[in-house]
Amino acid sequence: MERLSKHQIIVLIVAVLALGTGAGLFVGSRLYKPTPNPLPQIVNDPTIADVAPTVPVSINVYVTGAVLHAAVYMLPEGSIVRDAVAAAGGATNDADLIAVNLAARLEDGEQVTVPVKSPDGASTVVSSTSPSSSVHARISINHGTLADLDTLPGIGPAKAQAILDYRAQHGLFKRLEDLQNVKGIGTKTYEDLKSLITL
């Protein structure tokens, strides 16, 4: 057998080492699996609360008396009497606003009655009434509605309608005493009402 020269031995060793290194890299690449980056996790923070949109609360207020447009109005909760009068178009020229507490806070279902100035200069003392109130403002026979007039003692729906009909035919009352001209309202009824009514 022919002996290998020194040069051939060196080449053979280099070739074996090269094959060994290549095989090691191949096996290592097959065994190595890169660690995937973890996905970000959503952490529930108990300090962050879901904020629901707030819905404004409304109240219904019946505005009547010496205002331009007597009706039931829907107002924001926390409104005061001044807001109710403004919603009704404002007060008329003969409104007795001194007798009205414009700063009073309103409640749902409340009635606000703006009185007119009395010929004798007397002012009414109550500007608004709630369903549970036992004190009532004077009712205007010139501006009161059917419901307003019906609250007077001795005046039912029929006589209240008769007052409205009289106003439609003859115009506004000039004096409180003229109420006796309405059919069904005599002297006794007027005497019982005169302290409760105003023009």
C-alpha positions, 0 to 999 in steps of 0.5 A: 500500500502506497504511503500517503505523503505529508501533504496529502495527510494534511489535506485529508485532515482539513477535509474531515474537519470541514465535513465535521463542522458542516454536519454539526451546523446542519444538526444544530440548525435542525435542533434550534427553534427560535423562541417566539415573541410573546403577544401583548396581553390585555390587562384589565385595570380595575381602576379604569371604570366604564363611563356610561353617558349620562342622560339628562333628567327632565321634569314637566311643569305647568305654567299658567297665569300672566304668561304669553303661552300657558302650557305644560313645559319639559324643563331640565331637572334643577330648573327654577321658576324663572326658567319656567316663565321664560319657557312660556314666552315670558310674563305679560305686561300686567304680571305681578312678578313681585309676588313670584319667587323666581328663584324657587326650584321646581319639581316634576308635576309642579304648577307655576301660576303667575298672577296679574297686578291687582287693581288695589295694589295687593299682591298674591303671596304664592307663585307656584304650587305642588300637588301636595300644597294646601296654599294656592295663588289667586286665580286670574279670571282674565287669564286662568284656564279651565283647569285653573278656574275649576279649582275655585270653590263653588266653580265646577267645569260648567261654570268654569266654561261659562267664564271662558265663554263670557271672556270670549264674547265680552272681552276681559273683565274690567272689575272683579265684580263683573264676574257676577255677570257670568251665568250661574255665578251670583252674589253669594258665589262672588263673595266666596270667591273675591278673596281668591281671584284677581284680574 
